[in-house]
């Protein structure tokens, strides 16, 4: 059996970039963010990266599907439970995520992982980029199937799920004869990044 802790510590140094805590840089709620999307600096930032007029969901989809080599090094996009924080060039823009939705990014792994709490769309990297994985996501209590089938892992090693807000579910991922299972939450204090699912 592999020693999980040493692998985690090593990979945190080599594959860093995700936020490992819930601390925010703006210190404000989604309605009082220090730089609004309508500000000149915010608009310039979005325009620079061809994101003008896009919603949080559209920006997340755009960056998720972008090849690693094309992801802008000077742009940070941090997914929070209620908003997407886009920052760069001294500006920060908060794009609201719909109140009834939650975006969870999952990086299943075999050998190495890293600590993560708030997913960073431009810097977080996982192990299985481009691989196909079988996923099953079932809501606790109701038994509703939230996701089921084969998903292709994005180039950064993550697979993303748009989920109902304020629920708990069981996530199972299978790949190459290995699998992992865990419970996930979409409550206001839940992480948007999951990097602890080791396939075995």
C-alpha positions in Angstrom: 0.0 0.0 0.0 1.3 3.4 -0.9 2.1 5.9 2.0 -0.6 8.5 1.3 0.8 11.4 3.4 4.3 11.6 1.8 2.7 11.6 -1.7 0.3 14.3 -0.7 3.1 16.5 0.8 5.3 16.0 -2.2 2.6 16.8 -4.7 1.5 19.9 -2.8 4.9 21.3 -3.6 5.0 20.1 -7.2 1.4 20.5 -8.4 0.3 23.5 -6.3 -2.1 26.3 -7.4 -5.4 25.4 -5.7 -6.6 27.3 -2.7 -6.3 25.1 0.4 -8.4 27.3 2.7 -11.7 29.2 2.7 -10.0 32.6 3.2 -11.1 35.1 0.5 -9.1 38.1 -0.7 -12.0 40.4 -1.1 -13.3 40.2 2.5 -16.8 40.9 1.3 -20.0 39.1 0.3 -21.0 38.5 -3.3 -23.0 41.8 -3.3 -20.2 44.0 -1.9 -17.1 42.7 -3.7 -14.4 45.4 -3.9 -14.3 45.3 -7.8 -17.6 44.9 -9.6 -17.9 43.3 -13.0 -19.2 46.7 -14.3 -16.1 48.6 -13.3 -13.6 49.8 -15.9 -10.8 47.6 -14.5 -13.0 44.6 -14.3 -14.3 45.1 -17.8 -10.7 45.5 -19.1 -9.7 42.3 -17.4 -12.6 40.3 -18.8 -12.0 41.8 -22.3 -8.3 40.9 -22.2 -9.2 37.2 -21.9 -12.3 37.3 -24.2 -14.7 36.8 -21.3 -16.8 40.0 -21.6 -20.5 39.4 -21.2 -20.1 35.8 -20.0 -21.8 34.5 -16.9 -19.9 32.6 -14.2 -21.2 29.3 -15.6 -20.0 30.3 -19.1 -16.6 31.4 -17.8 -16.1 28.2 -15.9 -17.1 26.2 -19.0 -14.7 28.2 -21.2 -11.7 27.8 -18.9 -12.5 24.1 -18.1 -12.3 23.2 -21.8 -9.2 25.2 -22.5 -5.9 23.2 -23.2 -3.4 23.6 -20.5 -0.9 25.5 -22.7 -3.6 28.1 -23.5 -4.7 28.8 -19.9 -3.5 32.3 -19.1 -0.8 32.4 -16.5 -1.8 36.0 -15.5 -5.4 35.2 -14.8 -6.8 33.6 -11.6 -10.3 32.2 -11.5 -11.3 30.8 -8.1 -14.6 28.9 -7.8 -16.5 29.6 -4.5 -19.9 28.2 -3.5 -21.7 31.4 -4.5 -19.4 33.2 -7.0 -16.5 33.0 -9.3 -13.6 35.3 -8.4 -11.7 36.4 -11.5 -8.5 38.4 -10.9 -5.5 39.7 -12.6 -3.7 43.0 -13.5 -4.6 44.4 -10.1 -8.4 43.9 -10.6 -10.9 41.4 -9.2 -14.3 40.6 -10.6 -17.0 38.6 -8.8 -19.4 36.8 -11.1 -22.4 35.3 -9.2 -23.2 31.7 -9.4 -26.9 30.9 -9.5 -28.3 30.6 -6.0 -29.6 27.1 -6.6 -26.4 25.7 -8.2 -23.0 24.5 -7.0 -19.9 23.7 -9.1 -17.7 20.9 -7.8 -14.4 20.0 -9.5 -13.0 16.6 -8.8 -9.5 15.3 -9.6 -9.4 11.5 -9.2 -5.9 10.1 -8.9 -3.8 6.9 -8.6 -0.3 8.1 -7.5 -0.2 11.7 -6.6 -2.5 14.6 -5.5 -2.5 18.0 -3.8 -4.5 19.8 -1.2 -7.3 21.9 -2.5 -10.4 23.7 -1.1 -11.5 26.4 -3.6 -10.9 25.2 -7.2 -8.6 27.4 -9.3 -9.6 27.0 -13.0 -6.2 28.2 -14.3 -3.7 26.7 -11.9 -5.1 23.5 -10.3 -3.7 20.3 -12.0 -4.6 16.7 -11.5 -3.2 13.4 -12.7 -5.7 12.0 -15.3 -6.1 14.7 -17.9 -7.8 13.5 -21.0 -8.8 10.1 -19.6 -12.4 8.7 -19.6 -13.9 7.8 -16.2 -17.2 6.3 -15.2 -19.0 8.4 -12.7 -22.1 7.9 -10.5 -23.5 10.6 -8.3 -26.5 9.8 -6.2 -28.3 12.2 -3.8 -28.7 11.0 -0.3 -32.3 10.6 1.0 -34.1 11.0 -2.4 -31.9 8.6 -4.3 -32.0 11.0 -7.3 -29.3 10.4 -9.9 -27.3 13.6 -10.3 -24.7 12.2 -12.7 -24.2 8.8 -14.3 -22.1 7.6 -17.2 -18.7 8.3 -18.8 -17.1 11.7 -18.6 -13.8 12.8 -20.1 -11.5 14.4 -17.6 -10.5 18.0 -18.6 -6.9 18.6 -19.7 -6.1 19.9 -16.2 -7.0 16.6 -14.6 -10.4 17.6 -13.2 -14.0 16.6 -14.0 -16.7 19.1 -13.2 -20.2 18.7 -11.9 -23.0 21.3 -11.8 -25.1 20.2 -8.8 -28.1 21.4 -6.8 -27.2 23.6 -3.9 -27.6 22.5 -0.3 -27.5 18.7 -0.8 -25.3 15.7 0.0 -24.6 12.9 -2.4 -22.4 9.8 -2.9 -19.9 10.1 -5.7 -18.3 7.0 -7.2 -15.6 7.1 -9.9 -14.2 4.1 -11.8 -11.2 4.0 -14.1 -9.0 1.3 -15.5 -10.3 -1.3 -13.1 -9.9 0.9 -10.1 -12.5 2.9 -8.2 -13.0 5.4 -5.4 -16.1 6.5 -3.5 -16.8 9.4 -1.2 -19.6 11.7 0.1 -19.8 15.2 -1.3 -21.7 18.3 0.0 -22.9 21.4 -1.8 -23.7 23.5 1.2 -22.4 27.1 1.6 -19.3 26.0 3.6 -18.4 23.1 1.3 -15.2 22.9 -0.8 -15.5 23.4 -4.6 -12.4 21.3 -5.1 -12.1 17.6 -4.3 -8.6 15.9 -4.7 -8.8 13.1 -2.2 -10.4 10.3 -4.4 -7.6 7.8 -4.8 -8.5 5.1 -7.3 -7.5 1.6 -6.0 
